[in-house]
Amino acid sequence: MASLANTALFTGLDPLSWTYFRLPIASLYTGRKQDATAVGDDDLWSVSVAGRLVKAAEVTGMVVQVARRARHTQYLIDDGTGLLPVVCWLPDGVVDADADPDAPRVLGLGESVVARGRLSSFRGDLQMVADSVYASSDPHAEALSWLVATQLTVERYTKSFEPAQVLAPDLLAAAAELASRPPPALGREMDREQGAVDEGGEASGDEPPRDPQAVFADAVLGAIAATGTRSYAELRRLPELNAAAQVALAAVPSTVEAATRLKSLFVRTLARLVSDGLIFLQDEDADVYEAISVSRNLGPALLALVADARNHDVRPGDGSVSGVTASALVNLIAASPSFCNVARSRVFDAIAVLVDESYIFESAPRVYAAL
């Protein structure tokens, strides 16, 4: 039965699987498991300690780097054994981290901190998505954390969990039999209902096909984005869009005239893309639509606002700081007829792109100025 202890069937029964493992950062790298299928998360950084799966951890160390972004702050923590990026996302509803009292305080370089969170992988590298990060005033916190981590490893973590500790013998035997079964194959009737039977008649494990109208909307957006702008008349003449439209209409039988339904589908789809903040009506008279992108229009619009910062919500101070606050940029973009439907998160992402590409810089936290 011991071989079953770390399968997905028993992972949640181990009381330690719901705790933050107190480990040195180095062990989060050296203990990585290559196979994370036992827990089923593609972005999970799976660490094994004496056969136990570690999904969350607590580390204590010093902040050696701080990187602020529109929606999160990333700290690089050094505990003497290694470096760990810790990502702190802003709470829901918090837009301006500097002005909102609910926003967490940004920690500074050199502060001793304790971070707890879920281990994950971003672009193949380890990071922690923090549940909490707080400063520690104890000068011995880091040394104490090493001692506690060593003690827990010896006394708790290295003692493998056995399902027999929490399951009655009959339940344990039934669970072992269930774990030994191969995954059940989908029945042919279920496959047909989900559209997962290929031309040769063999069932496949593919997901059900997408809604044809959603596929058509993606095709319209792609056609506009390919050239930047498209008129309604141009879109109606594209063969690939008309083919996708016919598929979408065929999925919903109707007695309405085909030409009327086709026109209605184009009009509804364009209106939906506008309301979703993906395109905007560039020229109402010519019925021309433009795709919203950072490089083509949203970025230049933000850059113009930053360059004209003196006319906007400049951060108060002694006059030595110039620029426009992130919240002011979001509000100004929302007031624009072209970008009024663009999601606030997308505006923050565009600001981050402009900073990364050195078009603008942070003259103060969350205050941006043009180079």
N, C-alpha and C positions, 0 to 999 in steps of 0.2 A: 504493500500500500504506500510505502514511502515515496515511490516513484510518481505517485499521483499528487503529491503535496503541492507542486508548483504549476499544475495545469490550471486552465481558466476556470474549471469546475470548482476548484478549492481555493483559489487565490483570495476571494473575499472573506473566507472563513478564518484566515489568519488574522488575529487582532492587530498585529503589527502592520498589516497592509494598509490600515487606515490612519497611521501615525506618520509624523515627520521623522525620518531617520536622521540622526545626528551623526554626520560623517565628515571627514576631511574632504576637501574638494578633489584632491588627487584620486580618491577612491571612486568618485563619480565617473571618472574617465577609465580607470583601469578595470573597474568591475562591470563595464558595459557588456550586455548580451547582444549578440548579433541578431538573434531571432526574437522579435518582440510580439510574435503572434499570440502569445499566451494572454496578452491583455488587449490586443486588438486595436490599438491606437497607432496610426501611421506616423504621427509626429511625436510619439512618446520616446524618450531616451530611456531605454530599459536597462536598469542596473541590477546586478545580482550580488547579494551578500550572503554567503553560505547557502546558496540555493534559493534565497528569498528574493522576490521581485520588489525593487524599490521604485516607487512612483513619485514620492514626495520627500523632500529633505529639508533640513535646517542647517545653515552654515553661519559661522561667525568669522568676521574678518574686517579688513580695512577697505574703504572706498578709494580706489586708485584712478577711477575715470568716471565721468558723468556725461551722458549724452542725452540732451533733451529733444524730444520730438513733439509733434502737434498733439498726439493722443497718449503718449507714454514717455517715461523716463527710463533709461537703461543705465544701471550701475555695473561697474566691473569691480568685483570683490576679490581681494587677495587674503587668503588665510594662512599663508606661509607654505602651503603645499601645492597650490595651484591657483588659477584665475577662473572665476565663474561670472558670466554675464547674467544679470538679474533684471528682468523687465517688469516695470511697475506701470500698469495701465491706469488711466484716470477713472474714477468711479463714474457710473452711469449718471448722466445729467450734468456733469461738470464739463464746461467748455473752456473756460479760462482758468488755468491752474493758479495764476497769480491773484486773481480777483475773487475767486470763489472760496469761502471759508471752509467748505467741505473737502477741498483738494488737499492731499497730503503734502507735508513740507518736503521740499527738495533737499536731500542730504548733500553735504559738501565733501570735497576731497579730504582725505585723511581721517574722516570720522570712523569710529568703530561701530559696526552695525551687526544686527542679527537678522537674517533673511530666511523666510520660510515660503515654500511654494512647490509647484509641480515641475518636475523635470521634463523638458521637451527638447525637440530637435528643430532647429531653424536652419535650412539650407545645409543640413548635415552636421551642424555644430551644436554643441550642448548649450542650453540656456535654461534658466529658471524663470517661470512665470510666477511672480510673487503673489502670495496671499497676504503677506505682511512683511514690511521692512521697517525696523526702528533702530534708532541710535542707542548705543550702550555707553553709559558713563563709567562703567567698571574698567579700570585699566588692565585688569587681569582676565577680562572676558574671553579673549582669544585663547590664552593658555588653559583656562578652565574648560573651554569647549573641547580642546584636544583630549584632556583627561576624561571628560564625560563620554566622548565618542569612543575612546579606547575601552572604557569600562563597559559600555553598552554592547560593543562588538564582542567582547569576551563573554559577558554574562547573558546576553539576550540574542543578538543578531546571529551568532554562529550556531545557535541551537535551532536546528531545522524544525519547522512546524510539521506536525503529523496530524492528518485529518482525524485519526482515532481519538485525539484529545477532545474533540467537540462533537463527533458523530457517534451515534449508537452503532453497534456492530452490523445490524441488519441494514441500516441506512448506508453505512460505509460500503458494504458489499454491493448494494444496488447502485451506488454512485460509481463504484469501480467498474461494474458491468456496463453502465451507461457511457463512461469515458472511453471504454475500449471499442465501442461501436464506430463504424465509419460514418461520415456525414450522410444523412439520407438524401437520395436523389429526388429531384422534383418530379412529380407525376407529369405525364404528357398533357393531361387536361389543364393543369395549372400553367404549364409552359405556353400552351396555346392562348390562354387568357391573357398572359403577360407579353405575348408576342415574342417569345424566346425560343421558337422552333425554327431552325434554319431551313434552307431549301432542300437539303438532303433528308429532312425529317428527323434529324438528331437534335435533342434538347440541348440548349446552350445555357450558360449561367449568366448571360448578359442581362442588364437591367431593362425594364420595359421602355419602349421608345418614348421620346418626349412628345409633349403636346404639339401637333402640327402648327398651331397658331403661334406658339412660342418659337418654333423653328423659323417660321416666316418672319417674325419680329426680329430675330437675330440676323436673318438674311437682309432685311431692310436696313438695319443698323450697319451691317458690314458694307453694304453698297454705298451708304452715305459716307462712312468713315474712309472708304478706299480712296475717294477723291476729295474728301473734306466737305464738299457741298453737293447737293443734288436737288433739282426741282421735282415737284410732284409729277410733272409730265415725263421727265426722264426716268423716274422710278417706274412709272406705269409701262414704259417701253422695254424695260429690261427683261429678256426671256427667262433668266433664272428666277427672278422674282415672280413672274407670272406662273411659272411651273410650281414654285413653292406655294403660291396662293391657291392654285387648283387643288393641291394636296390638302391644304388647310380647310378649304371649303367642302371637299369630299368627305371629311371626317364628321361634318355636321349637316346631314341631309335637310333640305328646305325646299319649299315650293316657290320661293321668291325667285325672280328672274336672275339668271347667272350674272349678267352684266352689272345689275344693281348690287348683288352680293359682293362682287369683286371690288367695285368702287368703295363700298362700305368697309370692306376689310382693310384696304389701303388707308382710308381716312382714319379708322379706329386705331390702327397700328401706329400711325404717325402721331396721333394724339397721345397714345399711351407712352411712346418713347419721349415725347416732350414732357409729359407729366412726371416721368421717371427721372428727368434731368439728364438724359443721354444725348438729346439733340435739342436744338431750338430753331424757331422760325426766323431765319435771317432776313428774308424779304417777303413781307406779307403780300405785296402786290403780285410778285412773280411766283409766289408759293415755293420759295427756296428754303431748304432745311440744311443746317450745318451741324456736324457732329461735334460734341464737346470733348476737347482733349486738352491736356496740360500744355503740350507743345504748340498747339495751333491757336487757341483762344483763351482758355482759362488762365494759363500761365502768364501770357502777356497782359491780360486784364489785371491780374494781381500785381504784376510788376509795375504797371502804370499807377496803381493805387499806392504802392509803397513809395514810388518816386515822388508822388504828390502828397507825402505824409503830413506836411505842415497844415494841410487843410482838413485833416481828419483827427481821429481820437489819439492824440499823441500822449504817450505815457507821462504823467505828471512827474515833476522833479525839479532839479535846480537849473534845468536848461542844458545840461551837459549831455543828456540822452535824447537822441532824435529817432523818430521812427513811428510806426503805427502798430498798435497792438493786434494780436491774432483775432481777438473777439471783434474788433472794429473791421478788420478785413472780411471776416465772415459775414457781418451785418451789411457791409457795403456790397458784397457780391450778391447777397440775398435780395438786395434792393434793385439789382440790375435786371432789366427785362429779359436779357439773354440767359442769365444764370440763376434766376429766381428759384428754379426747381432743382438745382444741383444740391446733392446731399452735403451737409456740413462736413461730414467726414472726408468727402472727396476734396473739399476746399483745403482742409488741413493737410491732406496728402499732397496736394499741389504746392502748398507752402513748403513742405519738407523737401520736395523735388527741387524747388528754386534755391533752397539753402544748400542742398547737396551739390547742385551744379554751379554754385557760387554766383548766382544772379543777385541774391540778397543775403544779408547776414543778420544775426541777432545782435543788435546793439545793446540789448538788455534782455533778461529772461522774458520770452514771449513778446518781445518788441522787435520789429523787423525794419531794416533800412536798406536802401539800394546801394550797391557798390559804386 
